[in-house]
Amino acid sequence: MGSSWRWHLSRTMRLAMRWCRGPQRGGGCGGNRPWISGRCFEVFVCLVILLTTSVVVIIYLFVLPTILSTYPLYMIVWHLCYGHWLLVMVVFHYYKATTTAAGSPPKEKTQIPAVSICKKCITPKPPRTHHCSICNQCVLKMDHHCPWLNNCVGHFNHRYFLSFCLYTTLGCVYCSISSKDMFLDAYNTIERYYQTPPPTEPYVESTAHKSIIFLWVLTSSVSVALGALSLWHMILISRGETSVERHINHKETRRLRDIGKVFKNPYHHGTMNNWKLLLGVEKRSHWFTRVLLPSSHPPNGDGILWEFSFSRRDPMAI
């Protein structure tokens, strides 16, 4: 048993280090970033993988046996199907978010639409493109640089990032609810032992109690924190904005208001259309095949040319 655990841990660490290296294809982060910042962010990726692995191990060792021995058959089937579906979706989207390059403008001197010149790259900057100081290059439709991915979130991996956040939140909520009764039992058992005066019966603080408490505290905390982050990004997507554009549009709205004009976001095509564009939903069946199942389909467009929701003569953000 001991050698088996060491072998699985070794495989997990090797996988973590492979993911930590970031995108391997061109056009994303990783090529020009400082060595120190790159190594620092690799720690965050390893932490995500190790914490996720610990949650899965605790579920299999302590929570699942309780479900199999106490729940009716239909509930067992539901837990097995729903839990493993969430696990597959979380692992798939995290892997794709970390290994898919966010995208950057072509280096060749081609005729591409540009709204400004990047002061650091000294190259034309297409609409919605912004410079990442960590990656040291421009990123197409840049949202932000995510340390938990060791990668920029941009045009080509924005969907993977959002899906990872949403499915991880759902998974943590599921684990927290499923282990609530076991957490209360473990907490009450430990509390009785440490009360004054302590009970006369002997007590052995088992690994199961510690593991269940760790599981519930971790998943409940992540549910709240990541749920709030997911909600914020859902609001931005509904408005047709990225995190960077949110700040730019806010400043532009105030500037135009002072001179009696109204700012309109040229990339806001309506809430539902914004979601369809991000998720790549082109027909009704795609809500199942591209949203509820793992899918590697590319995003709409190339991240350089963008369709405006109104005339380009109106005020717009760059």
NUFIDREN-595381 format. One record per residue (C-alpha): residue in one letter; x, y, z. Coordinates in pm, 1 decimal. Example, Ala and Ser with C-alpha at 12.3 -4.5 7.8 and 13.67 -1.06 7.14 Angstrom:
residues 2
(r "A", (1230.0, -450.0, 780.0))
(r "S", (1367.0, -106.0, 714.0))
end
This chain:
residues 318
(r "M", (0.0, 0.0, 0.0))
(r "G", (282.4, 241.9, 89.6))
(r "S", (464.3, 197.6, -241.1))
(r "S", (136.0, 240.4, -430.4))
(r "W", (70.0, 574.8, -260.3))
(r "R", (424.8, 692.1, -335.6))
(r "W", (382.8, 594.7, -700.1))
(r "H", (53.5, 786.1, -733.9))
(r "L", (203.3, 1089.2, -558.9))
(r "S", (502.5, 1078.0, -793.0))
(r "R", (274.2, 1069.4, -1096.5))
(r "T", (72.7, 1361.7, -961.6))
(r "M", (386.0, 1570.4, -910.2))
(r "R", (514.0, 1492.4, -1260.6))
(r "L", (179.1, 1593.7, -1408.3))
(r "A", (180.2, 1910.3, -1199.3))
(r "M", (524.8, 2009.0, -1323.8))
(r "R", (420.6, 1948.8, -1685.0))
(r "W", (118.4, 2173.7, -1640.4))
(r "C", (330.7, 2431.0, -1460.2))
(r "R", (539.6, 2490.9, -1768.8))
(r "G", (241.5, 2668.4, -1921.7))
(r "P", (135.9, 2688.5, -2288.8))
(r "Q", (371.9, 2520.4, -2529.2))
(r "R", (226.4, 2662.2, -2846.8))
(r "G", (312.9, 3001.1, -2985.9))
(r "G", (107.3, 3309.3, -2933.0))
(r "G", (62.8, 3287.7, -2559.8))
(r "C", (234.9, 3352.4, -2233.3))
(r "G", (554.6, 3193.9, -2128.0))
(r "G", (808.7, 3284.0, -2392.8))
(r "N", (945.3, 3614.1, -2260.9))
(r "R", (836.2, 3626.5, -1898.1))
(r "P", (1093.8, 3679.9, -1622.1))
(r "W", (1230.1, 3355.8, -1476.5))
(r "I", (1141.7, 3445.4, -1116.1))
(r "S", (777.7, 3532.3, -1186.8))
(r "G", (738.3, 3220.1, -1400.4))
(r "R", (869.0, 2994.1, -1123.3))
(r "C", (658.5, 3175.7, -864.9))
(r "F", (336.1, 3117.4, -1057.6))
(r "E", (426.8, 2751.2, -1108.7))
(r "V", (378.1, 2709.3, -734.2))
(r "F", (15.3, 2821.9, -767.7))
(r "V", (-52.9, 2562.0, -1037.6))
(r "C", (102.8, 2286.7, -825.7))
(r "L", (-108.8, 2402.2, -532.5))
(r "V", (-429.6, 2381.2, -737.3))
(r "I", (-343.6, 2031.1, -857.0))
(r "L", (-246.2, 1904.7, -511.5))
(r "L", (-553.4, 2051.0, -339.1))
(r "T", (-783.0, 1911.1, -607.4))
(r "T", (-615.8, 1572.1, -576.7))
(r "S", (-652.1, 1577.8, -197.6))
(r "V", (-1024.4, 1652.4, -227.0))
(r "V", (-1075.7, 1365.4, -471.6))
(r "V", (-879.7, 1122.8, -251.4))
(r "I", (-1076.6, 1217.6, 61.5))
(r "I", (-1405.0, 1181.4, -126.3))
(r "Y", (-1310.6, 832.4, -246.9))
(r "L", (-1173.3, 715.3, 88.9))
(r "F", (-1428.2, 855.6, 334.9))
(r "V", (-1734.3, 1013.9, 171.6))
(r "L", (-1809.1, 767.5, -107.9))
(r "P", (-1813.1, 458.0, 121.2))
(r "T", (-2071.4, 632.4, 340.9))
(r "I", (-2285.3, 711.8, 36.9))
(r "L", (-2263.1, 353.6, -91.4))
(r "S", (-2355.6, 202.3, 245.8))
(r "T", (-2636.6, 434.7, 356.7))
(r "Y", (-2804.8, 591.1, 50.6))
(r "P", (-3078.5, 430.3, -162.9))
(r "L", (-2985.1, 303.7, -508.7))
(r "Y", (-3118.3, 599.2, -706.5))
(r "M", (-2921.7, 843.4, -488.0))
(r "I", (-2605.6, 634.7, -527.7))
(r "V", (-2642.6, 642.9, -906.3))
(r "W", (-2702.9, 1019.1, -899.1))
(r "H", (-2398.1, 1086.2, -681.0))
(r "L", (-2172.3, 867.1, -894.4))
(r "C", (-2285.1, 1024.8, -1222.2))
(r "Y", (-2298.9, 1385.6, -1105.2))
(r "G", (-1977.1, 1373.0, -904.6))
(r "H", (-1770.3, 1212.9, -1180.0))
(r "W", (-1917.4, 1446.6, -1443.7))
(r "L", (-1805.1, 1745.1, -1236.9))
(r "L", (-1460.3, 1591.8, -1187.2))
(r "V", (-1413.7, 1537.5, -1561.2))
(r "M", (-1527.3, 1892.1, -1643.4))
(r "V", (-1300.7, 2050.8, -1381.0))
(r "V", (-990.5, 1856.8, -1486.4))
(r "F", (-1054.2, 1908.0, -1859.2))
(r "H", (-1110.8, 2283.0, -1841.6))
(r "Y", (-820.7, 2343.2, -1605.0))
(r "Y", (-586.4, 2150.9, -1831.8))
(r "K", (-708.1, 2343.1, -2137.6))
(r "A", (-694.4, 2679.9, -1958.8))
(r "T", (-333.9, 2626.3, -1851.1))
(r "T", (-202.9, 2478.4, -2176.5))
(r "T", (-392.8, 2686.5, -2434.0))
(r "A", (-217.9, 3006.1, -2537.6))
(r "A", (-432.3, 3316.5, -2492.0))
(r "G", (-320.3, 3447.5, -2831.1))
(r "S", (-112.7, 3743.5, -2944.5))
(r "P", (-97.6, 3958.5, -3260.3))
(r "P", (114.7, 3815.7, -3543.3))
(r "K", (476.2, 3924.6, -3541.4))
(r "E", (493.8, 3950.7, -3919.0))
(r "K", (440.7, 4288.5, -4082.7))
(r "T", (92.8, 4209.4, -4208.3))
(r "Q", (-200.9, 4437.4, -4269.5))
(r "I", (-397.5, 4402.2, -3947.8))
(r "P", (-647.5, 4652.0, -3806.6))
(r "A", (-490.9, 4852.0, -3525.4))
(r "V", (-635.0, 5112.1, -3292.4))
(r "S", (-303.4, 5207.5, -3131.4))
(r "I", (64.3, 5120.1, -3103.4))
(r "C", (190.6, 4921.9, -2805.7))
(r "K", (449.6, 5138.4, -2630.1))
(r "K", (640.4, 4833.2, -2507.1))
(r "C", (621.1, 4600.2, -2807.5))
(r "I", (635.0, 4891.8, -3056.7))
(r "T", (389.6, 4704.8, -3279.1))
(r "P", (31.3, 4773.6, -3397.0))
(r "K", (-228.2, 4676.0, -3138.1))
(r "P", (-561.2, 4536.3, -3269.6))
(r "P", (-890.6, 4616.2, -3091.7))
(r "R", (-932.2, 4458.4, -2746.2))
(r "T", (-560.2, 4373.6, -2735.2))
(r "H", (-358.0, 4477.8, -2431.2))
(r "H", (-1.9, 4433.0, -2312.7))
(r "C", (67.7, 4189.3, -2028.8))
(r "S", (362.9, 4306.2, -1820.6))
(r "I", (412.1, 3956.1, -1677.5))
(r "C", (420.6, 3777.1, -2013.1))
(r "N", (593.9, 4077.3, -2172.2))
(r "Q", (378.3, 4067.6, -2484.3))
(r "C", (41.1, 4179.9, -2618.0))
(r "V", (-254.8, 3946.1, -2564.1))
(r "L", (-565.1, 3926.5, -2783.6))
(r "K", (-882.8, 4021.6, -2594.4))
(r "M", (-687.9, 4015.7, -2271.8))
(r "D", (-893.0, 3969.9, -1956.6))
(r "H", (-620.3, 3931.3, -1694.5))
(r "H", (-311.5, 3731.6, -1605.6))
(r "C", (-416.8, 3445.4, -1378.2))
(r "P", (-149.2, 3314.8, -1137.7))
(r "W", (-358.1, 3003.1, -1069.1))
(r "L", (-323.9, 2911.7, -1437.2))
(r "N", (28.8, 3046.5, -1483.5))
(r "N", (-116.9, 3187.7, -1803.5))
(r "C", (-292.3, 3489.8, -1945.8))
(r "V", (-668.1, 3469.2, -1995.7))
(r "G", (-746.2, 3594.4, -2343.1))
(r "H", (-928.6, 3521.3, -2665.6))
(r "F", (-837.1, 3155.1, -2709.2))
(r "N", (-872.3, 3032.8, -2348.9))
(r "H", (-1132.3, 3267.1, -2196.4))
(r "R", (-1403.1, 2999.9, -2226.6))
(r "Y", (-1184.1, 2739.4, -2059.0))
(r "F", (-1108.5, 2975.3, -1769.2))
(r "L", (-1472.9, 3062.3, -1708.6))
(r "S", (-1586.4, 2699.8, -1737.8))
(r "F", (-1319.3, 2592.2, -1490.9))
(r "C", (-1436.6, 2855.2, -1241.1))
(r "L", (-1803.1, 2759.4, -1277.9))
(r "Y", (-1754.9, 2383.3, -1262.0))
(r "T", (-1509.3, 2408.6, -973.5))
(r "T", (-1761.3, 2619.0, -782.1))
(r "L", (-2032.7, 2360.7, -849.8))
(r "G", (-1796.3, 2082.5, -746.2))
(r "C", (-1702.3, 2253.4, -419.8))
(r "V", (-2067.0, 2322.5, -337.3))
(r "Y", (-2147.0, 1957.5, -408.3))
(r "C", (-1861.8, 1831.0, -187.1))
(r "S", (-1951.7, 2072.6, 91.8))
(r "I", (-2316.5, 1967.5, 95.7))
(r "S", (-2239.3, 1596.4, 61.1))
(r "S", (-1993.6, 1598.9, 352.5))
(r "K", (-2188.3, 1832.9, 582.3))
(r "D", (-2327.9, 1562.6, 811.7))
(r "M", (-1991.6, 1387.9, 834.9))
(r "F", (-1826.0, 1721.8, 911.8))
(r "L", (-2069.9, 1792.2, 1195.4))
(r "D", (-2012.7, 1446.2, 1342.7))
(r "A", (-1634.3, 1483.3, 1323.9))
(r "Y", (-1643.1, 1836.3, 1465.9))
(r "N", (-1871.9, 1740.7, 1755.9))
(r "T", (-1655.7, 1438.5, 1836.2))
(r "I", (-1339.5, 1647.5, 1853.4))
(r "E", (-1516.4, 1924.9, 2046.6))
(r "R", (-1635.1, 1679.1, 2313.2))
(r "Y", (-1280.8, 1556.7, 2362.1))
(r "Y", (-1135.4, 1905.5, 2412.8))
(r "Q", (-1408.2, 2034.4, 2641.9))
(r "T", (-1348.4, 2104.1, 3012.5))
(r "P", (-1355.3, 1863.9, 3186.5))
(r "P", (-1279.3, 1611.7, 2908.2))
(r "P", (-1499.7, 1301.3, 2882.3))
(r "T", (-1387.5, 989.4, 3064.4))
(r "E", (-1412.8, 757.5, 2763.5))
(r "P", (-1097.4, 725.8, 2551.3))
(r "Y", (-1081.8, 910.8, 2222.5))
(r "V", (-859.5, 853.8, 1922.2))
(r "E", (-843.5, 1145.8, 1678.3))
(r "S", (-862.1, 951.3, 1355.3))
(r "T", (-738.4, 1050.3, 1011.5))
(r "A", (-1096.7, 1036.4, 888.3))
(r "H", (-1205.9, 1315.9, 1123.9))
(r "K", (-917.8, 1540.6, 1022.2))
(r "S", (-972.7, 1468.3, 653.7))
(r "I", (-1345.8, 1540.4, 662.2))
(r "I", (-1294.2, 1868.4, 847.5))
(r "F", (-1022.3, 1968.6, 599.2))
(r "L", (-1249.1, 1875.4, 307.4))
(r "W", (-1548.7, 2072.1, 432.8))
(r "V", (-1353.3, 2384.5, 529.5))
(r "L", (-1161.5, 2388.4, 199.9))
(r "T", (-1458.2, 2329.2, -30.5))
(r "S", (-1684.2, 2570.2, 158.4))
(r "S", (-1422.5, 2845.8, 146.2))
(r "V", (-1351.0, 2792.4, -222.5))
(r "S", (-1724.4, 2786.2, -295.8))
(r "V", (-1764.9, 3136.9, -155.9))
(r "A", (-1445.0, 3288.1, -297.3))
(r "L", (-1455.3, 3128.5, -640.9))
(r "G", (-1831.0, 3170.6, -659.7))
(r "A", (-1791.7, 3546.5, -613.3))
(r "L", (-1518.3, 3556.8, -879.5))
(r "S", (-1732.2, 3353.4, -1119.7))
(r "L", (-2028.9, 3584.1, -1063.6))
(r "W", (-1814.4, 3889.6, -1141.1))
(r "H", (-1689.3, 3738.8, -1466.7))
(r "M", (-2043.1, 3635.3, -1561.6))
(r "I", (-2153.3, 3997.0, -1518.5))
(r "L", (-1865.3, 4115.3, -1737.1))
(r "I", (-1949.1, 3862.4, -2007.7))
(r "S", (-2314.6, 3964.5, -2000.0))
(r "R", (-2200.2, 4322.1, -2066.0))
(r "G", (-1960.0, 4223.6, -2343.2))
(r "E", (-1654.0, 4332.6, -2145.8))
(r "T", (-1329.3, 4190.8, -2015.5))
(r "S", (-1171.6, 4286.3, -1682.9))
(r "V", (-935.8, 4527.8, -1859.1))
(r "E", (-1215.4, 4678.9, -2067.8))
(r "R", (-1427.0, 4727.0, -1756.7))
(r "H", (-1177.8, 4981.9, -1621.1))
(r "I", (-1134.5, 5149.6, -1960.5))
(r "N", (-1508.5, 5170.7, -2023.2))
(r "H", (-1571.2, 5308.7, -1674.3))
(r "K", (-1323.2, 5591.8, -1730.4))
(r "E", (-1460.0, 5658.6, -2078.3))
(r "T", (-1817.4, 5668.9, -1946.2))
(r "R", (-1722.7, 5934.5, -1690.8))
(r "R", (-1527.0, 6136.5, -1947.8))
(r "L", (-1813.4, 6141.9, -2198.1))
(r "R", (-2067.8, 6215.0, -1926.1))
(r "D", (-1876.4, 6530.9, -1836.9))
(r "I", (-1915.4, 6660.6, -2192.8))
(r "G", (-2279.2, 6556.6, -2224.4))
(r "K", (-2235.0, 6235.7, -2425.1))
(r "V", (-2324.1, 5872.1, -2361.1))
(r "F", (-2073.8, 5589.4, -2396.2))
(r "K", (-2180.7, 5267.7, -2570.1))
(r "N", (-1979.7, 4948.0, -2563.2))
(r "P", (-1925.6, 4844.2, -2928.2))
(r "Y", (-1875.4, 4479.9, -2829.0))
(r "H", (-2203.4, 4442.6, -2638.8))
(r "H", (-2433.4, 4241.6, -2867.3))
(r "G", (-2694.9, 4164.8, -2602.2))
(r "T", (-2662.2, 3937.8, -2299.8))
(r "M", (-2757.5, 3610.8, -2469.9))
(r "N", (-2553.9, 3682.2, -2782.4))
(r "N", (-2251.0, 3768.2, -2568.5))
(r "W", (-2272.5, 3428.4, -2401.4))
(r "K", (-2319.9, 3248.2, -2731.9))
(r "L", (-2012.7, 3420.5, -2874.2))
(r "L", (-1797.9, 3326.1, -2574.4))
(r "L", (-1918.2, 2965.9, -2548.4))
(r "G", (-1920.3, 2907.2, -2924.1))
(r "V", (-2289.7, 2817.1, -2928.7))
(r "E", (-2414.0, 2831.3, -3287.6))
(r "K", (-2714.6, 2601.3, -3261.4))
(r "R", (-2931.6, 2456.7, -2988.7))
(r "S", (-2746.8, 2125.0, -2958.8))
(r "H", (-2423.1, 2309.3, -2878.4))
(r "W", (-2553.1, 2393.1, -2530.7))
(r "F", (-2515.4, 2021.5, -2458.7))
(r "T", (-2216.5, 1920.6, -2671.7))
(r "R", (-2005.8, 2235.2, -2615.8))
(r "V", (-2111.4, 2354.3, -2270.3))
(r "L", (-2217.6, 2048.5, -2069.6))
(r "L", (-1958.5, 1816.8, -2223.5))
(r "P", (-1581.6, 1860.2, -2271.2))
(r "S", (-1518.7, 2036.3, -2601.2))
(r "S", (-1203.5, 2175.4, -2761.4))
(r "H", (-1380.4, 2381.8, -3028.4))
(r "P", (-1205.9, 2712.2, -3110.3))
(r "P", (-1362.0, 3047.6, -3020.9))
(r "N", (-1545.5, 3264.1, -3270.3))
(r "G", (-1310.5, 3471.3, -3482.5))
(r "D", (-935.4, 3515.9, -3475.9))
(r "G", (-920.1, 3773.8, -3196.0))
(r "I", (-801.0, 4042.1, -3439.1))
(r "L", (-1113.5, 4135.9, -3634.3))
(r "W", (-1420.4, 4221.2, -3426.5))
(r "E", (-1778.2, 4288.6, -3528.3))
(r "F", (-1922.3, 4608.1, -3382.4))
(r "S", (-2274.7, 4626.6, -3247.5))
(r "F", (-2328.8, 4973.6, -3399.7))
(r "S", (-2166.7, 5234.7, -3620.7))
(r "R", (-1795.2, 5295.1, -3561.5))
(r "R", (-1866.1, 5668.0, -3552.7))
(r "D", (-2012.8, 5629.8, -3205.6))
(r "P", (-1785.9, 5660.6, -2896.2))
(r "M", (-1606.6, 5334.1, -2828.0))
(r "A", (-1334.9, 5187.8, -2608.4))
(r "I", (-1007.2, 5056.3, -2738.2))
end
